[in-house]
Amino acid sequence: MEFKEVIRKRRSVRKFKDKSIPEKEIKEIIEIGHMAPSAGNLQARDFIVVSDEDEKKKLSENAYGQKFIAEVPWVVVVCANKKRSESKYGDRGRNLYSIQDATAAVENMLLAIVDKGYASVWVGAFNEEEVSKQLKIPKDVRPVAIIPIGYPAKSPKKPSKMNYEEITHYERW
Ligand SMILES: Cc1cc2nc3c(=O)[nH]c(=O)nc-3n(C[C@H](O)[C@H](O)[C@H](O)COP(=O)(O)O)c2cc1C
């Protein structure tokens, strides 16, 4: 697929087919995610791949009942590694760059998912403490996005977006 087509085609999908995806595809999606830039090339991001049915169900509960999380074959939890970025950049690394490193990877992943004919939605609404406890995430690492990966069951309509003029400022705000 052409680059622009992938960008245009990406939609937040919340309904999935009951159809499996080979594990090697998930590995490739994460590798593409990890090609994203990172502050000082510290790559302050980690990925947790979840496919166990009970764990997916628990994740869905910890994401305030977003059911579709339990209905896909794979879920990847993208984490910001605060410690890795703090080692060089102090507070800015810990509180900002690590989040940016992780979320840059998320967008790459979302596009790779579309390019492969699958679908996803960026899930940011979840109980961070409970997800950390569930997945045994260390203290200095923060889960920032839950990425369910499956085959789309329907393609949502394009949501309205603000106009270019409303969000772009020239020379000053
Ligand atoms: C930081 C962030 C958190 C989000 N959290 C959720 C979420 O918890 N659940 C959900 O269904 N969608 C979530 N979304 C998806 C947005 O609702 C979606 O991107 C937006 O409505 C625009 O639609 P589009 O992605 O199809 O362009 C999130 C998106 C972002 C960037």
The ligand as a Tripos MOL2 file, in Angstrom:
@<TRIPOS>MOLECULE
LIG
   31    33     1     0     0
SMALL
NO_CHARGES

@<TRIPOS>ATOM
      1 C1         -3.8780    9.0930   23.7150 C.3       1 LIG1
      2 C2         -5.0900    8.4060   23.1230 C.ar      1 LIG1
      3 C3         -5.9080    7.6540   23.9460 C.ar      1 LIG1
      4 C4         -7.0150    6.9910   23.4020 C.ar      1 LIG1
      5 N1         -7.7540    6.1720   24.2140 N.ar      1 LIG1
      6 C5         -8.8050    5.4840   23.6920 C.ar      1 LIG1
      7 C6         -9.5070    4.5410   24.4890 C.ar      1 LIG1
      8 O1         -9.2070    4.3080   25.6430 O.2       1 LIG1
      9 N2        -10.5320    3.8680   23.9130 N.ar      1 LIG1
     10 C7        -10.9250    4.0630   22.6050 C.ar      1 LIG1
     11 O2        -11.8660    3.4110   22.1610 O.2       1 LIG1
     12 N3        -10.2490    4.9320   21.8200 N.ar      1 LIG1
     13 C8         -9.1920    5.6350   22.3140 C.ar      1 LIG1
     14 N4         -8.4520    6.4660   21.5100 N.ar      1 LIG1
     15 C9         -8.8010    6.5860   20.0760 C.3       1 LIG1
     16 C10        -9.4830    7.9270   19.7600 C.3       1 LIG1
     17 O3        -10.7700    7.9130   20.2700 O.3       1 LIG1
     18 C11        -9.4560    8.1430   18.2240 C.3       1 LIG1
     19 O4         -8.1310    8.2020   17.7840 O.3       1 LIG1
     20 C12       -10.1830    9.4240   17.8280 C.3       1 LIG1
     21 O5        -11.5560    9.3330   18.1180 O.3       1 LIG1
     22 C13       -10.0220    9.7430   16.3390 C.3       1 LIG1
     23 O6        -10.4520    8.6640   15.5150 O.3       1 LIG1
     24 P1         -9.4460    7.9660   14.4790 P.3       1 LIG1
     25 O7         -8.3560    7.3000   15.2850 O.co2     1 LIG1
     26 O8        -10.2880    6.9810   13.7260 O.co2     1 LIG1
     27 O9         -8.8810    9.0520   13.6000 O.co2     1 LIG1
     28 C14        -7.3330    7.1280   22.0120 C.ar      1 LIG1
     29 C15        -6.4750    7.8700   21.2020 C.ar      1 LIG1
     30 C16        -5.3520    8.4790   21.7320 C.ar      1 LIG1
     31 C17        -4.4070    9.2200   20.8130 C.3       1 LIG1
@<TRIPOS>BOND
     1     1     2 1
     2     2     3 ar
     3     2    30 ar
     4     3     4 ar
     5     4     5 ar
     6     4    28 ar
     7     5     6 ar
     8     6     7 ar
     9     6    13 1
    10     7     8 2
    11     7     9 ar
    12     9    10 ar
    13    10    11 2
    14    10    12 ar
    15    12    13 ar
    16    13    14 ar
    17    14    15 1
    18    14    28 ar
    19    15    16 1
    20    16    17 1
    21    16    18 1
    22    18    19 1
    23    18    20 1
    24    20    21 1
    25    20    22 1
    26    22    23 1
    27    23    24 1
    28    24    25 2
    29    24    26 1
    30    24    27 1
    31    28    29 ar
    32    29    30 ar
    33    30    31 1
@<TRIPOS>SUBSTRUCTURE
     1 LIG1         1 GROUP 0 **** ****
